[in-house]
Amino acid sequence: MSEYAIVVDNLVKKFGDLTAVDHISFKVEYGEIFGFLGPNGAGKTTTINVLVTLMKPTSGEAYVNGFNVVKESIKVRESIGIVFQDNTVDRNLTGWENLYIHGLIYGMRGRELEDRIEDALKFVDLHRFKDVVVKNYSGGMIRRLEIARAMIHRPKILFLDEPTLGLDPQTRAKIWDYIMNLRNEYNVTIFLTTHYMDEAEQLCDRVAIIDHGRIIALDTPDNLKSSIGKDIVYVKPMDNIDNTLLNELIDNNLIYSYKVSRDGYITFSVSNASEAIPRIFNKLSEYGVPIKEVRYTKPTLGDVFLYYTGRELREERGDWRDFIRMRRRVR
């Protein structure tokens, strides 16, 4: 068995003149919950599609459970389970029938398959709904059925592509519980994509922040947040400020660094907000710069994304032309 569950080395995936994945490299350890955090169009789903052998990379290499995703695609597929971003269960079959057909595809038969189905349905709290046609399930129930189906053949690695997209907060939290239990009970490695910051913080042992196809930061959630300071101060001046003035504010003991975002906010990484804010006010007042707004928070993964990219995570929507072009090529 390979030392790592997933190894990606200088991976590139292009669709014509669109580079969806741009020379990314990372490793995922067995038993880890590894997260890809980024906006729509960042390259998260494309990366998963390469890793699960639905797409061939333009260049670079990737290994899943020790198998090359291009040269040993069948062995890769035998090693993994997948929950896609879009629901793929048959809505005209019952929950039990969906799992039964999936088990047959993976070569299971008889009592073994029936026992696996029973265990999976109980694990996701759907056993009493096993004979209900899926079109009568709620969105959360369908998602739980997708997770049960992906685990029926006991994969080494489970890929979850935006597993809670479109679900209400209460259902999302319940899905989080199932994901954590999957790792704890089945010792499965989980590769998770999301654009929800709280989801990445809650679930992931390590997080890779991806933007425009590139990994811009990779570490544990706590390390990523601490890398930009203990406190984050946001200041919005009435007018643009020269960088020379901002550079004068830098103090290795109090104000570590700053970033100017697209919407005019200046983000300061500081050791103590209550001490840094008066200093910022005083310095800007000396130069006659009026302040429109000031606030501070403890760092979140959203702050990390803002710090490294200069924009908030929710601002990214992607170019619809690129999205349509990519979907056409995939089809």
VORO-761592 format. One record per residue (C-alpha): residue number from 1; residue in three letters; chain; x, y, z. Coordinates in Angstrom, 2 decimals. Layout:
+-----+------+-----+---------+---------+---------+
: seq : type : mol :      px :      py :      pz :
+-----+------+-----+---------+---------+---------+
: NUM :  ALA :   A :       X :       Y :       Z :
...
+-----+------+-----+---------+---------+---------+
% end
This chain:
+-----+------+-----+---------+---------+---------+
: seq : type : mol :      px :      py :      pz :
+-----+------+-----+---------+---------+---------+
:   1 :  MET :   A :    0.00 :    0.00 :    0.00 :
:   2 :  SER :   A :    1.18 :    3.49 :   -0.82 :
:   3 :  GLU :   A :    2.35 :    5.76 :    1.99 :
:   4 :  TYR :   A :   -0.29 :    8.31 :    0.98 :
:   5 :  ALA :   A :   -3.94 :    7.92 :    0.05 :
:   6 :  ILE :   A :   -3.67 :   10.59 :   -2.65 :
:   7 :  VAL :   A :   -0.60 :   12.07 :   -4.33 :
:   8 :  VAL :   A :   -0.93 :   14.90 :   -6.85 :
:   9 :  ASP :   A :    2.18 :   16.15 :   -8.63 :
:  10 :  ASN :   A :    2.12 :   19.28 :  -10.82 :
:  11 :  LEU :   A :   -1.37 :   18.51 :  -12.11 :
:  12 :  VAL :   A :   -2.80 :   20.55 :  -14.99 :
:  13 :  LYS :   A :   -6.21 :   20.30 :  -16.65 :
:  14 :  LYS :   A :   -7.12 :   22.55 :  -19.57 :
:  15 :  PHE :   A :  -10.29 :   22.96 :  -21.61 :
:  16 :  GLY :   A :   -9.06 :   24.68 :  -24.74 :
:  17 :  ASP :   A :   -7.70 :   28.04 :  -23.64 :
:  18 :  LEU :   A :   -9.23 :   27.68 :  -20.15 :
:  19 :  THR :   A :   -6.90 :   26.33 :  -17.46 :
:  20 :  ALA :   A :   -9.18 :   24.85 :  -14.81 :
:  21 :  VAL :   A :   -6.39 :   23.26 :  -12.73 :
:  22 :  ASP :   A :   -3.04 :   25.00 :  -12.84 :
:  23 :  HIS :   A :    0.04 :   23.03 :  -11.70 :
:  24 :  ILE :   A :   -1.21 :   21.89 :   -8.30 :
:  25 :  SER :   A :    0.62 :   19.48 :   -5.98 :
:  26 :  PHE :   A :   -0.42 :   17.98 :   -2.64 :
:  27 :  LYS :   A :   -0.57 :   14.74 :   -0.64 :
:  28 :  VAL :   A :   -3.36 :   13.29 :    1.48 :
:  29 :  GLU :   A :   -2.64 :   10.88 :    4.32 :
:  30 :  TYR :   A :   -4.71 :    7.77 :    4.99 :
:  31 :  GLY :   A :   -7.49 :    8.40 :    7.52 :
:  32 :  GLU :   A :   -7.42 :   12.15 :    6.93 :
:  33 :  ILE :   A :  -10.31 :   14.45 :    6.07 :
:  34 :  PHE :   A :   -8.74 :   16.72 :    3.48 :
:  35 :  GLY :   A :  -10.61 :   19.78 :    2.26 :
:  36 :  PHE :   A :  -10.56 :   21.82 :   -0.93 :
:  37 :  LEU :   A :  -11.96 :   25.26 :   -0.09 :
:  38 :  GLY :   A :  -12.66 :   27.75 :   -2.84 :
:  39 :  PRO :   A :  -15.32 :   29.62 :   -4.82 :
:  40 :  ASN :   A :  -17.32 :   28.30 :   -7.75 :
:  41 :  GLY :   A :  -15.05 :   27.90 :  -10.75 :
:  42 :  ALA :   A :  -11.89 :   27.54 :   -8.65 :
:  43 :  GLY :   A :  -11.09 :   24.06 :   -9.98 :
:  44 :  LYS :   A :  -12.42 :   21.91 :   -7.13 :
:  45 :  THR :   A :  -14.77 :   19.69 :   -9.11 :
:  46 :  THR :   A :  -12.33 :   19.39 :  -12.01 :
:  47 :  THR :   A :   -9.68 :   18.12 :   -9.61 :
:  48 :  ILE :   A :  -12.08 :   15.51 :   -8.23 :
:  49 :  ASN :   A :  -13.05 :   14.45 :  -11.76 :
:  50 :  VAL :   A :   -9.40 :   13.80 :  -12.57 :
:  51 :  LEU :   A :   -8.80 :   11.91 :   -9.32 :
:  52 :  VAL :   A :  -11.83 :    9.64 :   -9.83 :
:  53 :  THR :   A :  -10.79 :    8.98 :  -13.47 :
:  54 :  LEU :   A :  -13.70 :   10.79 :  -15.14 :
:  55 :  MET :   A :  -11.21 :   13.14 :  -16.84 :
:  56 :  LYS :   A :   -7.64 :   12.70 :  -17.99 :
:  57 :  PRO :   A :   -5.16 :   15.37 :  -16.90 :
:  58 :  THR :   A :   -3.54 :   17.58 :  -19.49 :
:  59 :  SER :   A :   -0.20 :   17.07 :  -17.74 :
:  60 :  GLY :   A :    1.18 :   16.05 :  -14.37 :
:  61 :  GLU :   A :    0.43 :   12.91 :  -12.40 :
:  62 :  ALA :   A :   -2.00 :   11.76 :   -9.74 :
:  63 :  TYR :   A :   -2.17 :    8.59 :   -7.65 :
:  64 :  VAL :   A :   -5.13 :    7.35 :   -5.62 :
:  65 :  ASN :   A :   -4.55 :    4.49 :   -3.16 :
:  66 :  GLY :   A :   -1.20 :    4.02 :   -4.87 :
:  67 :  PHE :   A :   -2.67 :    3.64 :   -8.37 :
:  68 :  ASN :   A :   -2.05 :    5.96 :  -11.29 :
:  69 :  VAL :   A :   -5.36 :    7.61 :  -12.27 :
:  70 :  VAL :   A :   -4.60 :    7.26 :  -16.00 :
:  71 :  LYS :   A :   -2.75 :    3.95 :  -16.25 :
:  72 :  GLU :   A :   -4.61 :    2.08 :  -13.49 :
:  73 :  SER :   A :   -8.06 :    3.64 :  -13.64 :
:  74 :  ILE :   A :   -9.95 :    0.40 :  -12.90 :
:  75 :  LYS :   A :   -8.00 :   -0.18 :   -9.68 :
:  76 :  VAL :   A :   -8.59 :    3.45 :   -8.70 :
:  77 :  ARG :   A :  -12.35 :    3.02 :   -9.17 :
:  78 :  GLU :   A :  -12.34 :   -0.14 :   -7.10 :
:  79 :  SER :   A :  -10.71 :    1.83 :   -4.25 :
:  80 :  ILE :   A :  -13.05 :    4.81 :   -4.08 :
:  81 :  GLY :   A :  -16.56 :    5.97 :   -3.37 :
:  82 :  ILE :   A :  -18.02 :    9.17 :   -4.78 :
:  83 :  VAL :   A :  -20.80 :   11.57 :   -3.80 :
:  84 :  PHE :   A :  -21.16 :   13.98 :   -6.69 :
:  85 :  GLN :   A :  -22.29 :   17.59 :   -6.42 :
:  86 :  ASP :   A :  -25.49 :   16.75 :   -8.31 :
:  87 :  ASN :   A :  -27.76 :   13.98 :   -7.03 :
:  88 :  THR :   A :  -27.37 :   10.80 :   -9.11 :
:  89 :  VAL :   A :  -29.63 :    8.29 :   -7.37 :
:  90 :  ASP :   A :  -32.61 :    6.95 :   -9.33 :
:  91 :  ARG :   A :  -35.62 :    8.87 :   -8.05 :
:  92 :  ASN :   A :  -38.07 :    6.25 :   -9.36 :
:  93 :  LEU :   A :  -36.56 :    3.44 :   -7.26 :
:  94 :  THR :   A :  -36.70 :    2.93 :   -3.52 :
:  95 :  GLY :   A :  -33.72 :    3.62 :   -1.30 :
:  96 :  TRP :   A :  -33.11 :   -0.11 :   -0.88 :
:  97 :  GLU :   A :  -33.27 :   -0.73 :   -4.64 :
:  98 :  ASN :   A :  -30.73 :    2.03 :   -5.32 :
:  99 :  LEU :   A :  -28.25 :    0.45 :   -2.93 :
: 100 :  TYR :   A :  -28.92 :   -3.05 :   -4.27 :
: 101 :  ILE :   A :  -28.12 :   -2.07 :   -7.85 :
: 102 :  HIS :   A :  -24.97 :   -0.26 :   -6.76 :
: 103 :  GLY :   A :  -23.83 :   -3.31 :   -4.85 :
: 104 :  LEU :   A :  -24.38 :   -5.54 :   -7.88 :
: 105 :  ILE :   A :  -22.19 :   -3.21 :   -9.96 :
: 106 :  TYR :   A :  -19.38 :   -3.79 :   -7.46 :
: 107 :  GLY :   A :  -19.77 :   -7.57 :   -7.62 :
: 108 :  MET :   A :  -21.60 :   -8.16 :   -4.34 :
: 109 :  ARG :   A :  -24.35 :  -10.77 :   -4.15 :
: 110 :  GLY :   A :  -26.66 :  -12.58 :   -1.76 :
: 111 :  ARG :   A :  -26.49 :  -12.25 :    2.00 :
: 112 :  GLU :   A :  -23.32 :  -10.14 :    1.94 :
: 113 :  LEU :   A :  -25.01 :   -7.47 :   -0.16 :
: 114 :  GLU :   A :  -28.21 :   -7.53 :    1.87 :
: 115 :  ASP :   A :  -26.26 :   -7.15 :    5.11 :
: 116 :  ARG :   A :  -24.26 :   -4.27 :    3.65 :
: 117 :  ILE :   A :  -27.48 :   -2.51 :    2.59 :
: 118 :  GLU :   A :  -29.02 :   -2.95 :    6.03 :
: 119 :  ASP :   A :  -25.90 :   -1.59 :    7.75 :
: 120 :  ALA :   A :  -25.64 :    1.37 :    5.37 :
: 121 :  LEU :   A :  -29.29 :    2.37 :    5.76 :
: 122 :  LYS :   A :  -29.04 :    2.18 :    9.54 :
: 123 :  PHE :   A :  -25.84 :    4.21 :    9.52 :
: 124 :  VAL :   A :  -27.55 :    7.14 :    7.74 :
: 125 :  ASP :   A :  -30.87 :    6.75 :    9.63 :
: 126 :  LEU :   A :  -32.85 :    5.74 :    6.54 :
: 127 :  HIS :   A :  -33.73 :    2.15 :    7.41 :
: 128 :  ARG :   A :  -37.40 :    2.90 :    8.06 :
: 129 :  PHE :   A :  -37.61 :    4.66 :    4.69 :
: 130 :  LYS :   A :  -35.90 :    1.88 :    2.72 :
: 131 :  ASP :   A :  -39.05 :    0.96 :    0.78 :
: 132 :  VAL :   A :  -40.05 :    4.56 :    0.03 :
: 133 :  VAL :   A :  -39.55 :    5.74 :   -3.55 :
: 134 :  VAL :   A :  -36.69 :    8.28 :   -3.59 :
: 135 :  LYS :   A :  -38.74 :   10.99 :   -5.32 :
: 136 :  ASN :   A :  -40.60 :   11.26 :   -2.00 :
: 137 :  TYR :   A :  -37.36 :   11.85 :   -0.03 :
: 138 :  SER :   A :  -36.30 :   15.29 :    1.18 :
: 139 :  GLY :   A :  -33.07 :   16.84 :   -0.08 :
: 140 :  GLY :   A :  -31.25 :   15.83 :    3.09 :
: 141 :  MET :   A :  -32.51 :   12.25 :    2.87 :
: 142 :  ILE :   A :  -31.30 :   11.97 :   -0.71 :
: 143 :  ARG :   A :  -27.87 :   13.21 :    0.34 :
: 144 :  ARG :   A :  -27.72 :   10.63 :    3.11 :
: 145 :  LEU :   A :  -28.70 :    7.92 :    0.63 :
: 146 :  GLU :   A :  -25.90 :    9.09 :   -1.67 :
: 147 :  ILE :   A :  -23.42 :    8.70 :    1.20 :
: 148 :  ALA :   A :  -24.77 :    5.22 :    2.02 :
: 149 :  ARG :   A :  -24.47 :    4.18 :   -1.63 :
: 150 :  ALA :   A :  -20.88 :    5.47 :   -1.87 :
: 151 :  MET :   A :  -19.88 :    3.39 :    1.17 :
: 152 :  ILE :   A :  -21.67 :    0.12 :    0.29 :
: 153 :  HIS :   A :  -18.51 :   -1.48 :   -1.15 :
: 154 :  ARG :   A :  -16.25 :   -0.27 :    1.71 :
: 155 :  PRO :   A :  -13.96 :    2.06 :   -0.28 :
: 156 :  LYS :   A :  -10.56 :    3.13 :    0.99 :
: 157 :  ILE :   A :  -11.14 :    6.74 :   -0.10 :
: 158 :  LEU :   A :  -14.38 :    8.70 :   -0.28 :
: 159 :  PHE :   A :  -14.77 :   11.78 :   -2.48 :
: 160 :  LEU :   A :  -17.43 :   14.29 :   -1.45 :
: 161 :  ASP :   A :  -18.05 :   17.14 :   -3.91 :
: 162 :  GLU :   A :  -19.95 :   19.95 :   -2.15 :
: 163 :  PRO :   A :  -21.88 :   17.39 :   -0.03 :
: 164 :  THR :   A :  -24.14 :   19.93 :    1.72 :
: 165 :  LEU :   A :  -24.79 :   22.31 :   -1.18 :
: 166 :  GLY :   A :  -28.32 :   23.71 :   -1.04 :
: 167 :  LEU :   A :  -29.22 :   22.11 :    2.30 :
: 168 :  ASP :   A :  -30.61 :   24.01 :    5.28 :
: 169 :  PRO :   A :  -28.28 :   24.62 :    8.26 :
: 170 :  GLN :   A :  -29.82 :   21.92 :   10.45 :
: 171 :  THR :   A :  -29.52 :   19.27 :    7.72 :
: 172 :  ARG :   A :  -25.97 :   20.41 :    6.92 :
: 173 :  ALA :   A :  -24.97 :   19.89 :   10.54 :
: 174 :  LYS :   A :  -26.46 :   16.39 :   10.46 :
: 175 :  ILE :   A :  -24.50 :   15.53 :    7.31 :
: 176 :  TRP :   A :  -21.35 :   16.76 :    9.08 :
: 177 :  ASP :   A :  -22.03 :   14.20 :   11.83 :
: 178 :  TYR :   A :  -22.31 :   11.40 :    9.27 :
: 179 :  ILE :   A :  -19.05 :   12.45 :    7.60 :
: 180 :  MET :   A :  -17.17 :   12.46 :   10.91 :
: 181 :  ASN :   A :  -18.65 :    9.08 :   11.82 :
: 182 :  LEU :   A :  -17.60 :    7.65 :    8.46 :
: 183 :  ARG :   A :  -13.99 :    8.45 :    9.20 :
: 184 :  ASN :   A :  -14.20 :    7.22 :   12.80 :
: 185 :  GLU :   A :  -16.12 :    3.98 :   12.18 :
: 186 :  TYR :   A :  -14.81 :    2.91 :    8.78 :
: 187 :  ASN :   A :  -11.35 :    4.56 :    8.86 :
: 188 :  VAL :   A :  -12.02 :    5.93 :    5.40 :
: 189 :  THR :   A :   -9.97 :    8.76 :    3.91 :
: 190 :  ILE :   A :  -12.22 :   11.64 :    2.87 :
: 191 :  PHE :   A :  -11.51 :   14.22 :    0.17 :
: 192 :  LEU :   A :  -14.05 :   17.03 :    0.54 :
: 193 :  THR :   A :  -14.70 :   20.06 :   -1.63 :
: 194 :  THR :   A :  -16.67 :   23.00 :   -0.29 :
: 195 :  HIS :   A :  -17.11 :   26.74 :   -0.49 :
: 196 :  TYR :   A :  -18.54 :   26.85 :    3.04 :
: 197 :  MET :   A :  -15.85 :   28.12 :    5.42 :
: 198 :  ASP :   A :  -17.53 :   26.74 :    8.53 :
: 199 :  GLU :   A :  -17.76 :   23.32 :    6.90 :
: 200 :  ALA :   A :  -14.03 :   23.25 :    6.19 :
: 201 :  GLU :   A :  -13.22 :   24.42 :    9.73 :
: 202 :  GLN :   A :  -15.58 :   21.91 :   11.33 :
: 203 :  LEU :   A :  -14.60 :   18.81 :    9.37 :
: 204 :  CYS :   A :  -11.13 :   19.03 :    7.86 :
: 205 :  ASP :   A :   -7.81 :   18.02 :    9.35 :
: 206 :  ARG :   A :   -6.11 :   20.05 :    6.63 :
: 207 :  VAL :   A :   -7.44 :   22.51 :    4.07 :
: 208 :  ALA :   A :   -6.10 :   23.54 :    0.69 :
: 209 :  ILE :   A :   -7.44 :   26.91 :   -0.39 :
: 210 :  ILE :   A :   -7.77 :   26.92 :   -4.18 :
: 211 :  ASP :   A :   -8.42 :   29.91 :   -6.43 :
: 212 :  HIS :   A :   -8.33 :   30.12 :  -10.23 :
: 213 :  GLY :   A :   -7.01 :   26.58 :  -10.38 :
: 214 :  ARG :   A :   -4.06 :   27.21 :   -8.05 :
: 215 :  ILE :   A :   -3.50 :   26.23 :   -4.42 :
: 216 :  ILE :   A :   -2.72 :   29.45 :   -2.58 :
: 217 :  ALA :   A :   -2.43 :   28.03 :    0.95 :
: 218 :  LEU :   A :   -2.44 :   24.57 :    2.56 :
: 219 :  ASP :   A :   -2.33 :   23.70 :    6.26 :
: 220 :  THR :   A :   -4.54 :   22.87 :    9.21 :
: 221 :  PRO :   A :   -7.43 :   25.33 :    9.73 :
: 222 :  ASP :   A :   -5.83 :   26.64 :   12.93 :
: 223 :  ASN :   A :   -2.44 :   27.15 :   11.31 :
: 224 :  LEU :   A :   -3.98 :   28.91 :    8.33 :
: 225 :  LYS :   A :   -5.84 :   31.30 :   10.61 :
: 226 :  SER :   A :   -2.88 :   31.97 :   12.88 :
: 227 :  SER :   A :   -0.66 :   32.64 :    9.87 :
: 228 :  ILE :   A :   -2.43 :   35.96 :    9.30 :
: 229 :  GLY :   A :   -2.41 :   37.19 :   12.91 :
: 230 :  LYS :   A :   -4.31 :   36.76 :   16.15 :
: 231 :  ASP :   A :   -6.83 :   39.50 :   15.25 :
: 232 :  ILE :   A :   -8.02 :   40.95 :   11.96 :
: 233 :  VAL :   A :   -8.84 :   44.66 :   11.73 :
: 234 :  TYR :   A :  -10.86 :   45.96 :    8.79 :
: 235 :  VAL :   A :  -10.62 :   49.67 :    7.99 :
: 236 :  LYS :   A :  -12.47 :   51.42 :    5.18 :
: 237 :  PRO :   A :  -11.13 :   54.95 :    4.56 :
: 238 :  MET :   A :  -13.11 :   57.61 :    2.72 :
: 239 :  ASP :   A :  -10.32 :   57.97 :    0.15 :
: 240 :  ASN :   A :   -7.54 :   55.83 :   -1.28 :
: 241 :  ILE :   A :   -4.40 :   55.65 :    0.85 :
: 242 :  ASP :   A :   -0.86 :   55.61 :   -0.44 :
: 243 :  ASN :   A :    1.05 :   52.43 :    0.39 :
: 244 :  THR :   A :    3.88 :   54.50 :    1.86 :
: 245 :  LEU :   A :    1.58 :   55.60 :    4.67 :
: 246 :  LEU :   A :    0.34 :   52.06 :    5.26 :
: 247 :  ASN :   A :    3.89 :   50.76 :    5.41 :
: 248 :  GLU :   A :    4.61 :   53.16 :    8.28 :
: 249 :  LEU :   A :    2.01 :   51.30 :   10.35 :
: 250 :  ILE :   A :    3.81 :   47.99 :   10.19 :
: 251 :  ASP :   A :    5.25 :   46.96 :   13.54 :
: 252 :  ASN :   A :    6.45 :   43.40 :   14.01 :
: 253 :  ASN :   A :    5.15 :   43.39 :   17.59 :
: 254 :  LEU :   A :    1.67 :   44.77 :   16.89 :
: 255 :  ILE :   A :    0.71 :   45.21 :   13.24 :
: 256 :  TYR :   A :    2.18 :   42.46 :   11.09 :
: 257 :  SER :   A :    0.91 :   43.22 :    7.60 :
: 258 :  TYR :   A :   -1.92 :   44.62 :    5.52 :
: 259 :  LYS :   A :   -3.84 :   43.90 :    2.33 :
: 260 :  VAL :   A :   -6.02 :   46.26 :    0.28 :
: 261 :  SER :   A :   -9.12 :   44.52 :   -1.11 :
: 262 :  ARG :   A :  -11.09 :   45.33 :   -4.22 :
: 263 :  ASP :   A :  -13.93 :   46.96 :   -2.29 :
: 264 :  GLY :   A :  -11.62 :   49.48 :   -0.61 :
: 265 :  TYR :   A :  -11.17 :   47.77 :    2.76 :
: 266 :  ILE :   A :   -7.72 :   47.56 :    4.28 :
: 267 :  THR :   A :   -7.21 :   44.32 :    6.19 :
: 268 :  PHE :   A :   -4.63 :   44.51 :    8.98 :
: 269 :  SER :   A :   -3.22 :   41.39 :   10.62 :
: 270 :  VAL :   A :   -2.46 :   42.32 :   14.22 :
: 271 :  SER :   A :   -1.50 :   40.74 :   17.52 :
: 272 :  ASN :   A :   -4.00 :   42.76 :   19.58 :
: 273 :  ALA :   A :   -6.93 :   44.63 :   18.01 :
: 274 :  SER :   A :   -7.62 :   46.86 :   21.04 :
: 275 :  GLU :   A :   -4.07 :   48.23 :   20.87 :
: 276 :  ALA :   A :   -3.75 :   48.33 :   17.10 :
: 277 :  ILE :   A :   -6.97 :   50.22 :   16.32 :
: 278 :  PRO :   A :   -5.98 :   53.44 :   18.22 :
: 279 :  ARG :   A :   -2.60 :   53.41 :   16.51 :
: 280 :  ILE :   A :   -4.22 :   53.04 :   13.09 :
: 281 :  PHE :   A :   -6.66 :   55.87 :   13.87 :
: 282 :  ASN :   A :   -3.90 :   58.17 :   15.08 :
: 283 :  LYS :   A :   -1.67 :   57.58 :   12.08 :
: 284 :  LEU :   A :   -4.48 :   58.12 :    9.56 :
: 285 :  SER :   A :   -5.62 :   61.26 :   11.45 :
: 286 :  GLU :   A :   -2.09 :   62.69 :   11.19 :
: 287 :  TYR :   A :   -2.38 :   62.51 :    7.42 :
: 288 :  GLY :   A :   -5.96 :   63.80 :    7.36 :
: 289 :  VAL :   A :   -7.47 :   60.53 :    6.14 :
: 290 :  PRO :   A :  -11.11 :   60.17 :    7.33 :
: 291 :  ILE :   A :  -12.27 :   56.66 :    8.25 :
: 292 :  LYS :   A :  -15.68 :   55.46 :    7.10 :
: 293 :  GLU :   A :  -15.78 :   52.14 :    8.94 :
: 294 :  VAL :   A :  -13.70 :   49.99 :   11.28 :
: 295 :  ARG :   A :  -14.30 :   46.52 :   12.73 :
: 296 :  TYR :   A :  -12.29 :   43.56 :   13.91 :
: 297 :  THR :   A :  -12.68 :   39.79 :   14.24 :
: 298 :  LYS :   A :  -10.77 :   36.70 :   15.12 :
: 299 :  PRO :   A :   -9.43 :   35.14 :   11.92 :
: 300 :  THR :   A :  -11.60 :   32.71 :    9.95 :
: 301 :  LEU :   A :  -10.80 :   30.78 :    6.80 :
: 302 :  GLY :   A :  -12.72 :   33.49 :    5.00 :
: 303 :  ASP :   A :  -10.21 :   36.02 :    6.30 :
: 304 :  VAL :   A :   -7.41 :   33.77 :    5.10 :
: 305 :  PHE :   A :   -8.95 :   33.69 :    1.62 :
: 306 :  LEU :   A :   -9.43 :   37.47 :    1.65 :
: 307 :  TYR :   A :   -5.85 :   38.00 :    2.83 :
: 308 :  TYR :   A :   -4.29 :   35.91 :    0.07 :
: 309 :  THR :   A :   -6.60 :   36.91 :   -2.80 :
: 310 :  GLY :   A :   -7.80 :   40.42 :   -1.93 :
: 311 :  ARG :   A :  -11.48 :   39.48 :   -2.24 :
: 312 :  GLU :   A :  -14.09 :   37.64 :   -0.24 :
: 313 :  LEU :   A :  -14.92 :   34.05 :   -1.04 :
: 314 :  ARG :   A :  -18.57 :   34.76 :   -1.85 :
: 315 :  GLU :   A :  -17.62 :   37.39 :   -4.46 :
: 316 :  GLU :   A :  -16.39 :   34.78 :   -6.94 :
: 317 :  ARG :   A :  -19.01 :   33.60 :   -9.37 :
: 318 :  GLY :   A :  -16.85 :   32.54 :  -12.30 :
: 319 :  ASP :   A :  -17.33 :   33.43 :  -15.94 :
: 320 :  TRP :   A :  -20.48 :   31.75 :  -17.24 :
: 321 :  ARG :   A :  -18.90 :   31.34 :  -20.67 :
: 322 :  ASP :   A :  -16.06 :   29.31 :  -19.17 :
: 323 :  PHE :   A :  -18.54 :   27.24 :  -17.17 :
: 324 :  ILE :   A :  -20.70 :   26.42 :  -20.20 :
: 325 :  ARG :   A :  -17.62 :   25.65 :  -22.27 :
: 326 :  MET :   A :  -16.29 :   23.29 :  -19.63 :
: 327 :  ARG :   A :  -19.63 :   21.46 :  -19.21 :
: 328 :  ARG :   A :  -19.88 :   20.94 :  -22.96 :
: 329 :  ARG :   A :  -16.41 :   19.45 :  -23.08 :
: 330 :  VAL :   A :  -17.14 :   17.16 :  -20.13 :
: 331 :  ARG :   A :  -20.31 :   15.89 :  -21.78 :
+-----+------+-----+---------+---------+---------+
% end
